[in-house]
Amino acid sequence: MSTNKPGYMRHYYHHKRLEVLKLLGGKCAICGSETLEDLDIHHKNGYKGSFARPNERGGWQQLGDVIRTIKEGRAAELELQCYMHNRNHWGRK
């Protein structure tokens, strides 16, 4: 009997990500978009401490950092932004 580990882990990651998005309000802090697939987690004060630049860490590590921040009672450091607003913040075209 084989298990589909890649599929399971992908499902688990998306399940945890949706939990975090709902915990943080479930909508863009700027425009109010509620499309969960379009939302990014924005760190208001930039990446500090264990946070690395987004291109230096994978999705699991970033999600782990976000969950740790929430558990430490620092959820106010995070906000949700839709893809367009978060992209504009980082100066991406």
N, C-alpha and C positions, 0 to 999 in steps of 0.2 A: 504494500500500500504506500503510495507516494503522496506527499502533500505539496500544494502549490505555494511554497514559501514566498516567492516574489509577489504573487497575487495577494496573499494574506497580509504581508507587510505593507503593501501599497494601500490596501483597504484599511488597515489599522492606522496608518499615518493619516489618511484623509479623515477617518473618524475622529482622531485626536485633534486634528486641525480644525474641524468643524466645531468641536466642543470649545476650543479656545476662542474661535471667532464669535460664537454665541455668548461666551462669558464676557467678552470685551464689547458687547453691544450689538454686534451683527450688522452694522452699517457704517458707511464711510463718514468720518468725522467732518468732512468738508461739504460733500454734496448730498449725503444721506442715502447713497445707493445701497441697496440691500442684496445685491447679487453676490452670494457667498463665494462663488468660484472666482469672482473678480477682485476680492478684497485681499489686501496685503497688510501685514502687521508692521506698523511704523514705530520705531523707537524715537520718542520725542527728543531725547538728549543725545542722540547718536549712539554708536556702539561703544559701550564701556565695559570694563572688567572682562568677563569671559566672552563678551560679544566680539566677534571679528567682523571684518567687512563682509557683506553678503556673498561676494564671489569666492571667499576663502573657506566657507563652511557649507556643508550639505544641508538639505532640508531637515533631516532628523536632528542634527546638531542645533540648528536654528530653532526648531520647534522645542527642543529640550531646554534651550536657554530661555525661551518665552515662558514655558511652564514653570521653570525655576523662579523666574522673576515674579510671576503671579503668586506662587506659593510663599515667597518671601515678603508678600504684602506690598510689592512695588508695582502693581498693575497700572497705577497712574502714569508710569513712565511710557506706557504703550498706548497706541491708538490705532484704529483701523482706518485705512485709506484705500480707495479704489485704485485700480492699476494706474489709471491716468494721473491721478493726483500724486501718488507715490513716485511714479516715473518722473513727473515734473519736479518733484522735490529733489531728486537725485540728479537732475539735469540731463536725463536721457531723452533722446528724441525718438 
